[in-house]
Amino acid sequence: MDKIIFIGAFIILFGFIVFLNFFSKKATIIRKLKKSANQKIANVTDGEIARITGKVELIAEPLTAPLSGRSCVFYHVLVEQRVSTGKSVRWKTLIEEEVAGEFGIRDDDYCARIEGGNMKSYIVDDRKFTSGYMNDASEDLLQYLRRHGYDSENFLGLNKTIRYREGILEEGETIAVLGKCRWQSAESGQWSDTYGKVLVIGPAGKEPVYLSDGPMTTKQ
């Protein structure tokens, strides 16, 4: 009987983990992008929901990534604290932040502008930092924590165990974008086709723009 209970509990736990992974933000974005056929900007029709793969193109002044200080058009930061509750240990999310600047995507001779606002992204975290026992947070990490109402030390003055992850989109980096496409008149001829129009990629109703630089999504 105990063996049956153990097996049953294992199956339930395994199923729960699979369920969480399947419906996670990362998995959802990857599925959306992978199952959509890639299109060339020049071939997209007005009102079509299309996936475009190309290089990041800067429109306005770049952003500065808060943890690494790198120039970028988009950044994602995740800060988690190690929390012990007696018998178990988990990572508690303190900060998760996504900030998008003004940018577009270049596909061969054409560029399309990507609308911000309603956007769902999976950006590869390529910079990782830690602070904790015998490892003080750097000044940049400390300032970032304090801007969001947190500190690297507890009330006893001891370092909390914290991990920091940052991912960015840089100019020239390959990305995949999925959204509703519309052609509109280009301002001052910027990025226009031979008819003076520019492609804009935005949300499709309640569906956001899906965006990723993950290698599994950018294969054409």
C-alpha positions as CSV (number, residue, x, y, z in Angstrom):
1,M,0.0,0.0,0.0
2,D,2.8,2.4,0.9
3,K,4.5,1.7,-2.4
4,I,1.3,2.5,-4.3
5,I,0.9,5.8,-2.4
6,F,4.5,6.7,-3.2
7,I,4.1,5.9,-6.9
8,G,0.8,7.9,-7.0
9,A,2.4,10.9,-5.3
10,F,5.3,10.7,-7.7
11,I,3.0,10.7,-10.7
12,I,1.0,13.6,-9.4
13,L,4.2,15.6,-8.7
14,F,5.7,14.8,-12.1
15,G,2.5,15.8,-13.8
16,F,2.4,19.1,-11.9
17,I,5.9,19.9,-13.0
18,V,5.2,19.1,-16.6
19,F,2.0,21.2,-16.4
20,L,4.0,24.2,-15.0
21,N,6.7,23.9,-17.6
22,F,4.2,23.6,-20.5
23,F,2.3,26.7,-19.5
24,S,5.2,28.8,-18.3
25,K,5.8,32.2,-19.9
26,K,9.0,31.0,-21.7
27,A,7.3,27.8,-23.0
28,T,4.3,29.7,-24.3
29,I,6.3,32.2,-26.2
30,I,8.6,29.6,-27.7
31,R,5.6,27.6,-28.9
32,K,3.9,30.6,-30.3
33,L,6.9,31.6,-32.4
34,K,8.0,28.1,-33.4
35,K,4.6,27.1,-34.8
36,S,4.3,30.3,-36.9
37,A,5.7,30.3,-40.4
38,N,8.4,32.9,-41.0
39,Q,7.6,35.7,-43.4
40,K,9.7,38.3,-45.3
41,I,8.7,41.9,-44.6
42,A,8.2,42.6,-48.3
43,N,5.7,39.8,-48.6
44,V,3.5,40.6,-45.6
45,T,0.0,41.7,-46.4
46,D,-1.9,44.4,-44.4
47,G,-3.7,43.0,-41.4
48,E,-1.8,39.7,-41.5
49,I,-0.6,38.0,-38.3
50,A,3.0,37.1,-39.1
51,R,6.3,36.1,-37.7
52,I,9.4,38.1,-38.8
53,T,13.0,37.1,-38.1
54,G,15.7,39.6,-38.5
55,K,18.2,42.0,-36.8
56,V,17.4,44.6,-34.2
57,E,17.3,48.1,-35.6
58,L,17.7,51.1,-33.4
59,I,15.1,53.9,-33.8
60,A,15.7,56.3,-30.9
61,E,18.3,56.7,-28.1
62,P,19.3,53.3,-26.7
63,L,18.5,52.2,-23.1
64,T,21.2,51.4,-20.5
65,A,20.8,48.0,-18.8
66,P,20.6,48.6,-15.1
67,L,22.9,45.8,-13.8
68,S,25.6,45.6,-16.5
69,G,25.5,49.1,-17.9
70,R,25.3,47.8,-21.5
71,S,23.6,49.8,-24.3
72,C,20.5,48.1,-25.5
73,V,16.9,48.5,-26.9
74,F,15.2,46.2,-24.4
75,Y,16.2,44.6,-21.1
76,H,14.8,42.0,-18.7
77,V,15.9,41.8,-15.1
78,L,15.0,39.1,-12.5
79,V,16.1,39.4,-8.9
80,E,15.4,36.5,-6.5
81,Q,16.2,35.9,-2.8
82,R,17.0,32.5,-1.2
83,V,14.4,31.9,1.5
84,S,14.6,29.1,4.0
85,T,11.4,27.8,5.7
86,G,12.8,25.2,8.0
87,K,12.8,22.0,5.9
88,S,12.6,23.6,2.5
89,V,14.5,26.3,0.5
90,R,13.0,28.3,-2.3
91,W,13.8,31.4,-4.4
92,K,11.5,34.3,-3.9
93,T,11.1,36.8,-6.7
94,L,11.9,40.3,-5.4
95,I,12.0,42.2,-8.8
96,E,11.0,41.3,-12.3
97,E,11.3,44.1,-14.8
98,E,11.0,44.5,-18.5
99,V,11.7,47.8,-20.3
100,A,11.5,48.4,-24.0
101,G,12.8,51.3,-26.0
102,E,11.9,52.3,-29.5
103,F,13.2,49.7,-32.0
104,G,12.5,47.8,-35.1
105,I,13.6,44.7,-37.0
106,R,15.5,44.5,-40.3
107,D,14.9,41.8,-42.8
108,D,17.1,42.1,-45.8
109,D,16.4,45.5,-47.4
110,Y,13.4,46.3,-45.3
111,C,12.7,47.3,-41.7
112,A,9.5,47.1,-39.6
113,R,8.7,49.0,-36.4
114,I,7.8,47.1,-33.3
115,E,5.1,48.6,-31.1
116,G,5.7,48.4,-27.4
117,G,3.1,48.3,-24.7
118,N,1.4,45.0,-24.9
119,M,4.4,42.7,-25.4
120,K,5.3,39.3,-24.1
121,S,9.0,38.4,-24.3
122,Y,11.5,35.7,-23.6
123,I,15.0,37.2,-23.5
124,V,18.0,35.0,-22.8
125,D,19.6,36.0,-19.5
126,D,23.3,36.3,-20.4
127,R,24.6,38.2,-17.3
128,K,24.3,36.7,-13.8
129,F,25.4,38.1,-10.5
130,T,25.1,37.0,-6.8
131,S,25.5,38.5,-3.4
132,G,25.4,36.8,0.0
133,Y,27.7,35.4,2.7
134,M,31.2,36.9,2.3
135,N,30.0,38.4,-1.0
136,D,28.8,42.0,-0.8
137,A,26.5,43.4,-3.5
138,S,28.3,45.8,-5.9
139,E,27.3,49.4,-5.8
140,D,25.3,49.0,-9.1
141,L,23.4,46.0,-7.6
142,L,22.8,47.8,-4.3
143,Q,21.4,50.9,-6.1
144,Y,19.1,48.8,-8.2
145,L,17.7,47.0,-5.1
146,R,17.2,50.3,-3.3
147,R,15.4,51.9,-6.2
148,H,12.9,49.1,-5.9
149,G,12.6,49.2,-2.1
150,Y,14.9,46.4,-1.1
151,D,18.3,46.1,0.5
152,S,21.1,43.5,0.3
153,E,21.3,43.1,4.1
154,N,18.9,42.0,6.8
155,F,18.1,43.8,10.0
156,L,21.2,42.3,11.6
157,G,23.5,43.7,8.9
158,L,24.1,40.3,7.4
159,N,24.0,39.8,3.6
160,K,20.9,38.2,2.2
161,T,21.5,35.4,-0.4
162,I,20.4,37.1,-3.7
163,R,20.8,36.2,-7.3
164,Y,20.4,38.7,-10.2
165,R,19.8,37.9,-13.9
166,E,19.8,40.2,-16.8
167,G,19.0,39.8,-20.5
168,I,19.1,42.4,-23.2
169,L,18.5,43.0,-26.9
170,E,21.3,44.8,-28.6
171,E,21.4,46.5,-32.0
172,G,22.2,44.0,-34.7
173,E,21.1,41.0,-32.6
174,T,18.9,38.4,-34.3
175,I,15.3,38.2,-32.9
176,A,11.9,36.7,-33.8
177,V,8.7,38.8,-33.6
178,L,5.1,37.7,-34.0
179,G,2.2,40.1,-34.2
180,K,-0.4,41.8,-36.4
181,C,1.1,43.7,-39.2
182,R,-0.1,46.8,-40.8
183,W,1.3,49.1,-43.5
184,Q,1.2,52.8,-42.8
185,S,2.7,56.0,-44.4
186,A,6.3,56.4,-43.4
187,E,7.3,59.7,-41.7
188,S,10.1,61.5,-43.6
189,G,10.6,58.4,-45.7
190,Q,12.1,56.4,-42.8
191,W,12.2,52.7,-43.6
192,S,9.7,53.1,-46.4
193,D,9.2,50.7,-49.3
194,T,9.0,51.9,-52.9
195,Y,5.4,53.1,-52.1
196,G,6.4,55.3,-49.1
197,K,5.0,52.9,-46.5
198,V,6.5,51.2,-43.4
199,L,5.4,48.0,-41.7
200,V,4.3,48.2,-38.1
201,I,4.1,45.0,-35.9
202,G,1.6,45.3,-33.0
203,P,-0.8,43.4,-30.8
204,A,-3.6,41.3,-32.4
205,G,-6.6,42.3,-30.3
206,K,-5.9,40.9,-26.8
207,E,-3.0,38.9,-28.1
208,P,0.3,40.6,-27.4
209,V,3.4,41.0,-29.6
210,Y,5.6,37.9,-29.0
211,L,9.3,38.5,-29.0
212,S,12.4,36.4,-28.4
213,D,16.1,36.2,-29.0
214,G,16.2,32.5,-28.0
215,P,18.0,30.4,-30.6
216,M,15.1,27.9,-30.8
217,T,12.8,30.7,-32.0
218,T,15.1,32.5,-34.4
219,K,15.7,29.6,-36.8
220,Q,14.1,30.3,-40.1
